[in-house]
Amino acid sequence: MKKLYLRILSFVVLISVFMLYSCSDEDLNLTLDPNSPFTSATAISPVGNVCEEVRGVWIASVYNINFPSAPDLPEDKLKEELKGIVDTVLSHNMNTIFFQVHPASDALYNSDIFPVSEYLYSDGILHFDPLGYMSELCRENGISLFAWINPLRVSVSPAETRADAKTQLPAGSPGLDDDLCVFYGDGKLYLNCGNEDVLTLVANAVDEIMSRYDVDGIVFDDYFYPYPVADNSGVIYEFDDNTYYDASNKKMSLDDWRRNNVNNLIELCYRTVKSHGSDKKFGVAPFGIWQNNDGTNGGSDTSGMEAYNDLYCDASAWIKGKYVDFISPQLYWKCTDSAAPFTELAKFWNSLTDGTEVELIISHGLYRYDNDWDSPSGELLRQINAARDHISYRGSMLYGYAALEKNASGASNDTLSAFSDQVYYYSPSDIPKDILFSSFDDAVLEGDSVIFSGMSNPDYPLVVNGQNVTRKRGGYFELVLTLQDGENIFTFTCGDALKKVRIIK
């Protein structure tokens, strides 16, 4: 038998008596009551200004993955394919499309800035406008439509030299301007966001789409600085942006300077979208691992490539800076993945967005049903059900339209199961502006840890000793605190509420 001593203080004023708690094996199972009397329902509006759960699919045009199925198709065939996408979305009880219209500094829309995409027409002439037609279809059918932009990619086929890479580009491509681009070790060209002209170019693309088309907003994917590539000796190629870094007077480290460049790009594009109306939305779908937890950085309990250090993509800064409306991390792993479990990452991104106005719309790797995952049946349903329990979660986007369309390994069946019933999200109203622990009976000593449960104001993040705590819908929390021998002090804050917990082990 172990003994646990607790004191809870509010604003350093003692509010509870010193008490002794003993726990046995029977005490270790915790439950939270979803029908707590503290909750009352009011609708929250997620992306698209609708109160229902966001349920959508990514439609990729690069390499002719989803649309169009091939270049140079006649107009009637292009319309047929777009109608087929909308019909598939509706038949799966979905309501949102992320449509890739700018895959590589090109356009599947009417643009005065970028050349017509080679994936649409090889002659460089826009004979049919896919974005315009998709917008009409979505409006007719009550579907939210977001224009998906890859902001910095220029060429997609590897080349031996910069000159060879430029021969692949159509007239009018920004990749023909050596000052705007970097030729990376993977043999591809990328816009250099250390150059302010590049930021203006990308923002102009955003503005052009928002000005000309009836879309709900813009979404960027995970490509910023290129994914690291190594040479034959295993050495990572360097991204050659030294000229612009030197011109910055090196007031930051190179890594921080690159992250700041991306941050400036995101903020500029956010403001550009908002200039077209406060109801218009801007979001980003970053690589699923922000940082692996090293004990000090607040990252996730994962191991793998990091967006923060490898792509210079700091989604945490965008969330804190309030220049994204939603974040759609690409969590393309199974719940049971050893290096990057979906459940751990969903919990992490929930904690990052909890208490902010940024909505969490998770991107799921449905494409992995097609060839990557053994026995994938039921995986999507498990993931979505787990995500729905989180306070910041507002919906899911599925990447892998082909797997959905052909029901690869039951992908369509799982999608139908996950989206069979309509789901709405509710926020407690008139709740106490306090941090409420369920009861002292819910403080359970288990080895060197103590488990607490309770609720706090969902309008503000719950922070314990400086770290955000992931919460469930309604502001409920259940957390494990590690104990050291002797006195342990845990400081809980939520908005103006403050409580301290003193535990003597």
Salt bridges, closest charged atoms under 4 A:
GLU53 OE1 - ARG55 NE 2.85
GLU53 OE1 - ARG388 NH2 2.85
GLU75 OE2 - LYS79 NZ 3.15
GLU80 OE2 - LYS77 NZ 3.95
ASP112 OD2 - ARG212 NH2 2.29
ASP123 OD2 - HIS127 NE2 2.79
ASP178 OD1 - ARG162 NH1 3.38
ASP178 OD1 - LYS166 NZ 3.03
ASP207 OD1 - HIS276 NE2 2.74
GLU208 OE2 - ARG212 NH1 3.65
ASP214 OD2 - ARG139 NE 2.92
ASP216 OD2 - ARG139 NH2 3.02
GLU238 OE2 - ARG258 NH2 2.72
ASP241 OD1 - ARG258 NH2 2.89
ASP246 OD1 - LYS250 NZ 3.36
ASP256 OD1 - ARG259 NH2 2.86
GLU267 OE2 - ARG271 NH2 2.75
ASP325 OD1 - LYS274 NZ 3.07
GLU344 OE1 - LYS347 NZ 3.69
ASP354 OD1 - ARG471 NH2 2.53
ASP370 OD2 - LYS406 NZ 3.13
ASP372 OD2 - ARG368 NE 3.37
GLU379 OE1 - ARG382 NH2 3.18
ASP389 OD2 - LYS472 NZ 3.55
ASP434 OD2 - LYS499 NZ 3.80
ASP448 OD1 - LYS505 NZ 2.41
ASP485 OD1 - LYS505 NZ 3.44
GLU487 OE2 - ARG502 NE 2.55
